[in-house]
Amino acid sequence: MSDGANPLDSFEQQVENAAAYLDVTPGEIERLKQPERVLSANLSVEMDDGSLELFDAYRSQHNGERGPHKGGVRYHPGVTRDEVVALSGWMSVKCAAVGLPYGGGKGGIRLDPGEYSATELERITRSYAVEMRPLIGPDQDIPAPDVNTGQREMNWIKDTYETLENTTAPGTVTGKAIQSGGSEGRVVATGRSVMLSSRELFDHLGRDISEATVAVQGYGNAGSVAARLLDDAGATVVAVSDSAGAIHSPGGLDPDTVGEHKAETGQVTGFPEAEQLTDEALLTLDVDLLVPAALGNAIDAGLASDLRADTVVEAANGPLTPAADTVLNEREIPVVPDILANAGGVTVSYFEWVQNRQRFSWSLSRVDEELERLIVEGFEAMVAAERSQETPDYRTALYTVAMERLLDAAGESGVWP
Ligand code: NAD
């Protein structure tokens, strides 16, 4: 499916595409492409059987001009330095695009977590927290869950940091359970920003989201919540998929019942009264809205040529390769980019960190209201930039907004020494 784009090449290309619409120097462009620093470590960890194993681990801090670095930590056999750097760059752009006072960060450990026991994963995670201690902290760099990590790993990182620093600092990480300082509304935040971005796009196009048919690739946290909230907004979810396959029902699927079926059987396929599809067939269905919510590089140029959706809203990070972006742009299919559509996750992480610092919890309605405000403002800034800069697509437009904010912050600080 994918043309195997290196994520760092994709990120650099996106920065260059937007730079063409800005008055920037080659040095400034280079500064936006490169991370400020990357810490790599070989974690040596004792396994349950007493043997020693080494793990490649990274933390990249991309750009801290607007505030502390912020970004997830992923556990995956495919983790590379380039991938972590690209993901940290996307976090800088995403935080600036929605106006959060954060820079970009990202971390990763190259491993398949399915091959290790919970006690081994705890030792690996605590070793990571010790090695990354020079970088992390509530005022320096704040990790969060990402692929294959969650509340459990965040609590291990927080506990290691607090023990080493002899303090209590819940704002060391975000994505925590409510009982350990998490925020209301965090679990559904990414799906909510996908729904809000879709609603704003349809409004902007003079269409009504309540009349839209929707296909969602990936029925995990982001995709299943987006499906449920789009259904609540009146849209008809006609197809969804996960790694085992896709299901389709032209009359509409009930996202909650599909979720129950997946919770019981581990997959969406086999759902009664729906036909089975391949994932590729789902991506090329004739729908009003396609929401890729699974993996990066899911849609390459070939698939983009076959796409029949009217619009695309990116729930996943980087689901379109740059070549696919070009094809959709030529075909005038609007794409709301990941840096806005899935920014709900980092936005409510920011609210969690603010609450931790205030030592005061917000209500769910306050979280939802503030999230809606920031996503709608981000959408409006993107559309305004597309008009004023005459950029070819929304992604380039929002990159110009974010890059200007990053460069303004850098300009205010000056260069030292
Ligand atoms: P998840 O692990 O909960 O869900 C991923 C889903 O994708 C699973 O249902 C999996 O079966 C499915 N999938 C995997 N390969 C597939 C394939 N080839 N075809 C169809 N489905 C496939 O992960 P998530 O948290 O929902 O994240 C999904 C995407 O959204 C990732 O790109 C992630 O980086 C991005 N994202 C998530 C958040 C968040 O808060 N959860 C925030 C920002 C971005």
Boltz pocket constraint, residues with backbone or C-beta under 6 A from the ligand:
constraints:
  - pocket:
      binder: B
      contacts: [[A, 186], [A, 187], [A, 190], [A, 217], [A, 218], [A, 219], [A, 220], [A, 221], [A, 222], [A, 223], [A, 241], [A, 242], [A, 243], [A, 244], [A, 245], [A, 279], [A, 293], [A, 294], [A, 295], [A, 296], [A, 315], [A, 316], [A, 317], [A, 342], [A, 343], [A, 345], [A, 346]]
      max_distance: 6.0
